[in-house]
Structure formats: C-alpha cells, structure tokens
Amino acid sequence: MKYSIGIDLGGTDIKAGLVSATGDISCRLVLPTLVDAGPKAIAARIAKAVRHVLVQAEQALMTGAIAGSPNDTNIIGIGLGAPGLIIAETGIVHFSPNFPGWFDIPLVDYVTTALASRDSEEGRHKALPLHPEIPIFMDNDVNAMTLGELHHGAGVGYRNIVALTLGTGVGGGVVIDRQVYHGSRNTAGELGHTVVAPNGRYCGCGNQGCLEAYAGAKNIVERTQQKMETGLTTILAAESGVKEKSVLTPRRIAEAAQAGDRLAMEIFAETGQYIGIALTSIAHILNPQIAIIGGGIAAAGEKLLFEPIRAEFVKRTMDIPAHMEIVQAALGNDAGIVGAAMLAFRS
C-alpha cells in the first residue's frame, strides 16, 4: 500500500494527513499557519506537519492500524495545495492574497530545505523513509480540491468537470479530459471573476460585477445589510438588536432563511441566481459534464441555494450545455487534503 502526504495550506491553518490511493485519510494534524511569520517560517511549519504525520504513520504501520510495512518506502510524494496564483511546474507562489508580501515565493524549495534540516526538534525521520529526493507537488488549493472531487468525490466517473468553492471569496477549478487546465499563464479557473452583472458591485480584483462580489461570504453579508437598511422586516435585525455587519454571517442568514425569513430567503435566491448566470457562461464555453460546488456557503443546501442555481441555469442555457449536472461537493473539509495528495499520486 502506497501513501501520499496531503497538505492544505490556508490563511488560518495548515492541515496535513496521510492519504491512501483510495482517498482515505489517517494520521491527521492541524497547525496554526501564523500567516505573518514569513514564507520560510511557514515552510518550516509545513515540514513540521509532514514530520508529525510520518511519526504517526510509523506507529500506525507498526500496529497494523494501516496497511503496509514500515520497512517499505510507503510515502510516494507530498502534495501541497496553496491559495493564490501558483506556477505548478516550478513550485512558485507568484502571488497569494492570503499571505502578505508573497510575490514569486519558491515555496516548494523552501519546504524541501526545511525537510532536509536536522535543526528542528523532530529531526529527520528514519524508520519510515522520507528520501531527500521525494517529490513535492504544488498547485492552487481549488485545483487540488477539484482533483479530490474528481478522484474520490462527486466527480468520480467524469472526465470534464468544473468546481466552485464558495467561501470568503469564490474559487474555481477546471478539469478537461481528467487533467487540470492551467491555461497559457497559469490563471485558468478564476471562475469567481466571471462577470454576472455589468456595472455591478465592485470586486476585490478591481473589476465590477464579478460572481465573487455577490456570492463571497463578505458580499452576502453586505447585501443582507443593505436590504436591512431599507427597513425590511427580518428576524436578523430583531435578534441582533443592532444593524451591524459584524453580527451577521452567511450561516446565520441561511438559518434565518430556513426559518422562513423573507429577506434571508431573497438573499439566497439572488445568490443562486448569480451563480446560475456564471455557470451559464462556463457551460457555453467549456461544456463540462458536471459542476461541483463546495465551500461553507454551499452548506445552505438544496432548497435555499441549489434549486435557484439550477432554475437560473436552465432558463438561460442552450439545450446541450443545459445537460451539465450541478451538485454539491462530497468531500467537505477533507477535499483540500485529499486533493493535495492526489497531486502526488497523479504524478
């Protein structure tokens, strides 16, 4: 049995795990990222996470908790999913908005150097080999999530898929013939910046009317706040006692919508409408078999979010592209680790 170590690098946490070829995760670890520590310090924390996973893996192999022999070279590679514009073939983070001052950071080289160092408290792990030449593969975190869903989630059995993650922002990934499509300059898949409303809300990218400006968490809260300020009756205002953005979250808005709050229901209907508009353009350009939607906002579920998405999509799409399935992601919070691990297995 062979394994890969999957690393999901986020602005808050570094999540690591030992992943089998069947997508099962064991030997998990979560470390705070310490985003302001700088790239070399964060690379050292990634290396620390890898070593901890290795220690746990050796113990699990010795006790038979996972399959394999501790004398074998069980770890075939390390996969790293990182936010931002990633140049996958060189292991460079060209730019990442979650990490201040990160421009053209050779993160894979930094992690390789940190793993080779004997200065850390963990030292080099000997019983379960991690050879200096073990490959490390990196890609954008949403591309990694898309691979996770392709191999072990909602995308199993498909060749051409797109994925959206609805969180703080809106990320995207594109798989064509089971290969991640990076584009000519590594910027393909920025689906969150599909324009859905010309001259609409300003987006953090500098454009107007991007999907992210309507379906990102911050923007859902802002749109809710704007409706509240018009004087519409809502339990959100009554419960909080004040009309401040800070007391609102997409989760709380979804709960209010599930309880029948009209304003909250309108917000999610509109959010679904904008996503449906974006998926219409994506389907006409790429004609994928399936669109997989994940992230915290997707937890609003079928009635609040997915039904409005599909209704808008069907209304606007030509006959053949309209056959694209639209489903919720299956791997949840594990998608980042599983997908990162798949970077190593696929290579």
C-alpha positions as CSV (number, residue, x, y, z in Angstrom):
1,M,0.0,0.0,0.0
2,K,1.3,3.4,-1.0
3,Y,0.5,6.7,0.6
4,S,0.9,10.4,-0.1
5,I,1.0,13.2,2.4
6,G,-1.6,15.9,1.6
7,I,-1.0,19.4,2.8
8,D,-3.8,22.0,2.7
9,L,-2.2,25.4,3.3
10,G,-4.7,28.0,4.4
11,G,-4.5,31.5,5.8
12,T,-5.6,30.2,9.3
13,D,-4.4,26.6,9.4
14,I,-2.1,24.1,7.9
15,K,-4.0,20.8,7.6
16,A,-2.0,17.6,6.9
17,G,-2.8,14.0,6.6
18,L,-1.6,10.6,5.3
19,V,-3.8,9.7,2.3
20,S,-4.1,6.3,0.6
21,A,-4.6,5.8,-3.1
22,T,-8.3,5.1,-2.2
23,G,-8.6,8.6,-0.7
24,D,-8.7,7.5,3.0
25,I,-7.1,9.9,5.4
26,S,-5.2,8.9,8.6
27,C,-2.6,10.5,10.8
28,R,-4.2,13.9,10.6
29,L,-2.6,17.1,12.0
30,V,-3.7,20.8,12.1
31,L,-1.2,23.5,12.9
32,P,-1.8,27.3,13.0
33,T,-0.4,28.9,9.9
34,L,1.0,32.0,11.6
35,V,0.5,33.9,8.3
36,D,2.6,36.9,9.3
37,A,5.7,34.7,10.1
38,G,7.0,34.9,6.5
39,P,7.4,32.2,3.8
40,K,10.5,30.4,5.2
41,A,8.9,30.1,8.7
42,I,5.7,28.8,7.2
43,A,7.7,26.3,5.0
44,A,9.3,25.1,8.3
45,R,5.8,24.7,9.8
46,I,4.7,22.7,6.7
47,A,7.9,20.5,7.2
48,K,6.9,20.1,10.9
49,A,3.5,18.9,9.9
50,V,5.0,16.4,7.4
51,R,7.3,15.0,10.1
52,H,4.4,14.6,12.6
53,V,2.4,12.8,10.0
54,L,5.4,10.5,9.4
55,V,5.7,9.7,13.1
56,Q,2.1,8.9,13.4
57,A,2.3,6.8,10.2
58,E,5.1,4.7,11.5
59,Q,3.2,4.0,14.7
60,A,0.1,3.1,12.7
61,L,2.0,0.8,10.3
62,M,3.7,-0.9,13.2
63,T,0.4,-1.6,15.0
64,G,-1.3,-2.6,11.8
65,A,-3.8,0.3,12.0
66,I,-3.0,1.0,8.4
67,A,-1.7,-1.4,5.7
68,G,1.9,-1.8,4.7
69,S,5.3,-2.5,6.1
70,P,7.4,0.1,8.0
71,N,10.4,-1.2,6.1
72,D,8.9,-0.2,2.7
73,T,9.2,3.2,1.2
74,N,5.5,3.8,1.6
75,I,5.4,7.6,1.0
76,I,5.5,8.3,-2.7
77,G,5.2,12.0,-2.5
78,I,3.9,15.2,-0.9
79,G,1.1,17.2,-2.4
80,L,0.6,20.9,-1.3
81,G,-2.4,22.9,-2.1
82,A,-1.8,26.7,-1.6
83,P,-4.1,29.7,-2.2
84,G,-3.3,32.2,-4.9
85,L,-1.7,32.2,-8.3
86,I,0.5,29.1,-8.4
87,I,3.1,28.2,-11.0
88,A,2.7,24.5,-10.5
89,E,5.6,23.3,-12.7
90,T,8.2,25.4,-10.8
91,G,6.7,25.2,-7.3
92,I,6.4,29.0,-7.0
93,V,3.7,31.1,-5.4
94,H,3.5,34.0,-7.8
95,F,1.0,35.8,-5.6
96,S,-1.3,35.0,-2.8
97,P,-3.7,37.5,-1.3
98,N,-3.9,35.5,2.0
99,F,-0.2,35.9,2.6
100,P,1.1,39.5,2.9
101,G,4.1,40.2,0.8
102,W,4.2,36.9,-1.0
103,F,5.4,37.5,-4.6
104,D,7.3,34.8,-6.5
105,I,8.0,32.7,-3.4
106,P,9.7,29.4,-4.2
107,L,7.7,27.6,-1.6
108,V,8.5,24.0,-2.7
109,D,12.2,24.8,-2.5
110,Y,11.7,26.2,1.0
111,V,9.8,23.2,2.2
112,T,12.4,20.9,0.7
113,T,15.2,22.7,2.5
114,A,13.2,22.7,5.8
115,L,12.6,18.9,5.5
116,A,16.3,18.3,4.9
117,S,17.3,20.3,8.0
118,R,18.3,18.4,11.2
119,D,17.8,21.5,13.4
120,S,14.2,21.0,14.2
121,E,13.0,19.3,17.4
122,E,11.6,16.4,15.3
123,G,14.8,15.8,13.3
124,R,14.9,13.6,10.3
125,H,12.6,10.6,10.5
126,K,14.5,7.3,9.9
127,A,12.1,4.3,10.4
128,L,9.7,5.4,7.7
129,P,11.9,6.6,4.9
130,L,11.4,10.1,3.5
131,H,14.2,10.3,1.0
132,P,15.7,13.7,0.2
133,E,14.6,13.3,-3.4
134,I,11.0,12.6,-2.5
135,P,9.0,14.8,-4.8
136,I,6.8,17.7,-3.6
137,F,4.0,18.8,-5.9
138,M,2.1,22.1,-5.5
139,D,-0.9,23.6,-7.1
140,N,-3.6,26.1,-6.4
141,D,-5.8,24.9,-3.5
142,V,-9.0,24.9,-5.5
143,N,-7.3,23.0,-8.3
144,A,-6.3,20.5,-5.6
145,M,-9.9,20.4,-4.3
146,T,-11.2,19.8,-7.8
147,L,-8.8,16.8,-8.1
148,G,-10.0,15.4,-4.8
149,E,-13.6,15.5,-6.0
150,L,-12.6,14.1,-9.4
151,H,-11.0,11.0,-7.9
152,H,-12.9,10.4,-4.7
153,G,-15.9,12.8,-4.5
154,A,-18.8,14.0,-6.6
155,G,-16.6,13.9,-9.8
156,V,-15.9,10.2,-9.8
157,G,-16.7,8.8,-13.3
158,Y,-16.5,12.1,-15.1
159,R,-13.8,13.4,-17.5
160,N,-14.7,17.1,-17.8
161,I,-15.7,19.0,-14.6
162,V,-15.7,22.5,-13.2
163,A,-15.7,23.3,-9.5
164,L,-16.6,26.3,-7.4
165,T,-15.7,26.9,-3.8
166,L,-18.0,29.5,-2.1
167,G,-16.2,30.8,0.9
168,T,-14.6,34.2,1.8
169,G,-14.1,34.5,-2.0
170,V,-15.2,32.3,-4.9
171,G,-12.5,30.0,-6.2
172,G,-12.7,27.8,-9.3
173,G,-11.1,24.8,-10.9
174,V,-11.3,23.3,-14.4
175,V,-10.6,19.7,-15.4
176,I,-10.5,18.7,-19.1
177,D,-10.0,15.1,-20.0
178,R,-9.1,14.4,-16.4
179,Q,-6.3,17.0,-16.4
180,V,-6.3,20.3,-14.5
181,Y,-6.4,23.1,-17.1
182,H,-4.0,25.8,-16.1
183,G,-4.2,28.0,-19.2
184,S,-1.3,29.7,-21.0
185,R,-0.1,31.6,-18.0
186,N,-1.4,29.6,-15.1
187,T,-4.5,31.7,-14.5
188,A,-7.2,29.5,-15.8
189,G,-10.0,28.6,-13.5
190,E,-10.6,32.0,-12.0
191,L,-14.4,31.3,-12.2
192,G,-15.2,33.6,-9.3
193,H,-14.3,36.6,-11.6
194,T,-16.9,35.7,-14.2
195,V,-18.9,38.9,-14.7
196,V,-22.5,38.3,-13.8
197,A,-23.7,42.0,-13.6
198,P,-22.2,44.6,-15.8
199,N,-21.5,47.8,-13.9
200,G,-22.4,45.9,-10.7
201,R,-20.8,45.6,-7.3
202,Y,-17.1,46.2,-7.1
203,C,-14.9,43.2,-6.6
204,G,-11.7,42.9,-4.7
205,C,-9.9,42.2,-8.0
206,G,-10.8,45.7,-9.2
207,N,-13.5,44.8,-11.7
208,Q,-17.2,45.3,-11.3
209,G,-20.0,42.7,-11.3
210,C,-17.8,39.6,-10.6
211,L,-19.5,36.5,-9.2
212,E,-17.4,36.8,-6.1
213,A,-18.8,40.3,-5.5
214,Y,-22.2,38.6,-5.0
215,A,-21.5,35.1,-3.7
216,G,-18.5,35.5,-1.5
217,A,-19.2,35.4,2.3
218,K,-18.4,39.1,2.9
219,N,-20.5,40.2,0.0
220,I,-23.5,38.1,1.0
221,V,-23.4,39.8,4.4
222,E,-23.1,43.2,2.8
223,R,-26.1,42.6,0.5
224,T,-28.1,41.4,3.5
225,Q,-27.1,44.6,5.4
226,Q,-28.2,46.8,2.5
227,K,-31.6,45.2,2.5
228,M,-31.9,45.6,6.2
229,E,-31.1,49.3,5.9
230,T,-34.2,49.7,3.7
231,G,-36.4,48.8,6.7
232,L,-37.5,45.4,5.5
233,T,-38.6,43.3,8.4
234,T,-36.3,40.4,9.3
235,I,-35.5,38.3,12.4
236,L,-31.8,39.0,11.8
237,A,-32.3,42.6,12.9
238,A,-34.6,41.7,15.8
239,E,-32.3,39.1,17.2
240,S,-29.1,41.1,17.0
241,G,-30.7,44.3,18.3
242,V,-28.3,46.3,16.0
243,K,-27.9,46.6,12.3
244,E,-24.1,46.0,12.2
245,K,-22.4,43.8,9.5
246,S,-20.2,42.2,12.2
247,V,-23.2,40.4,13.8
248,L,-24.1,38.8,10.5
249,T,-22.7,35.6,9.0
250,P,-23.7,33.6,5.9
251,R,-24.5,30.7,8.2
252,R,-26.8,32.8,10.4
253,I,-28.5,34.2,7.2
254,A,-29.0,30.7,6.0
255,E,-30.6,29.7,9.3
256,A,-32.9,32.6,9.1
257,A,-33.9,31.7,5.6
258,Q,-34.6,28.1,6.7
259,A,-36.8,29.5,9.4
260,G,-38.8,31.3,6.7
261,D,-37.3,34.8,7.0
262,R,-38.3,36.5,3.7
263,L,-35.3,38.8,3.5
264,A,-32.8,36.0,4.1
265,M,-34.6,33.8,1.6
266,E,-34.3,36.6,-1.0
267,I,-30.6,36.8,-0.4
268,F,-30.0,33.2,-1.1
269,A,-32.4,33.2,-4.1
270,E,-30.4,36.1,-5.5
271,T,-27.1,34.3,-4.7
272,G,-28.3,31.2,-6.5
273,Q,-29.4,33.4,-9.5
274,Y,-25.9,34.9,-9.8
275,I,-24.2,31.5,-9.6
276,G,-26.6,30.2,-12.2
277,I,-25.7,33.1,-14.5
278,A,-22.0,32.4,-14.1
279,L,-22.4,28.7,-14.7
280,T,-24.3,29.5,-17.9
281,S,-21.3,31.3,-19.4
282,I,-19.0,28.5,-18.1
283,A,-21.2,25.8,-19.7
284,H,-21.3,27.6,-23.0
285,I,-17.5,28.0,-23.1
286,L,-16.3,24.6,-21.7
287,N,-19.4,22.3,-21.9
288,P,-18.3,20.3,-18.9
289,Q,-20.3,17.2,-17.7
290,I,-20.7,18.4,-14.2
291,A,-20.3,21.5,-11.9
292,I,-19.3,20.7,-8.3
293,I,-20.0,23.4,-5.7
294,G,-18.3,23.3,-2.3
295,G,-17.2,25.6,0.5
296,G,-19.1,26.9,3.5
297,I,-21.8,28.8,1.6
298,A,-22.7,25.6,-0.2
299,A,-23.8,24.1,3.1
300,A,-27.0,26.2,2.7
301,G,-28.2,23.2,0.8
302,E,-30.6,22.2,-1.9
303,K,-33.7,24.3,-1.4
304,L,-32.0,27.6,-0.4
305,L,-29.1,27.5,-2.9
306,F,-29.0,24.7,-5.4
307,E,-32.6,24.9,-6.6
308,P,-32.2,28.6,-7.5
309,I,-28.9,27.9,-9.2
310,R,-30.4,25.2,-11.4
311,A,-33.5,27.2,-12.2
312,E,-31.5,30.1,-13.4
313,F,-29.1,27.9,-15.3
314,V,-31.8,26.0,-17.2
315,K,-33.6,29.2,-18.0
316,R,-30.5,30.8,-19.7
317,T,-28.6,27.8,-21.2
318,M,-28.9,26.3,-24.7
319,D,-30.1,22.8,-24.9
320,I,-26.9,20.7,-25.0
321,P,-24.9,22.7,-22.3
322,A,-28.0,22.6,-20.1
323,H,-27.4,18.9,-19.5
324,M,-24.5,19.8,-17.2
325,E,-25.2,18.5,-13.7
326,I,-24.9,20.9,-10.8
327,V,-24.2,19.1,-7.5
328,Q,-22.8,19.8,-4.0
329,A,-19.2,18.7,-3.3
330,A,-18.9,15.4,-1.5
331,L,-15.6,15.6,0.4
332,G,-16.4,18.6,2.6
333,N,-13.5,19.8,4.7
334,D,-11.4,16.8,3.6
335,A,-11.3,18.0,-0.1
336,G,-8.1,20.0,0.4
337,I,-6.0,17.2,2.0
338,V,-7.3,14.5,-0.4
339,G,-6.9,16.7,-3.4
340,A,-3.4,17.8,-2.5
341,A,-2.4,14.1,-2.0
342,M,-3.8,13.4,-5.5
343,L,-1.2,15.8,-6.9
344,A,1.5,13.3,-5.9
345,F,-0.4,10.1,-6.9
346,R,-1.2,11.5,-10.3
347,S,2.4,12.5,-10.9
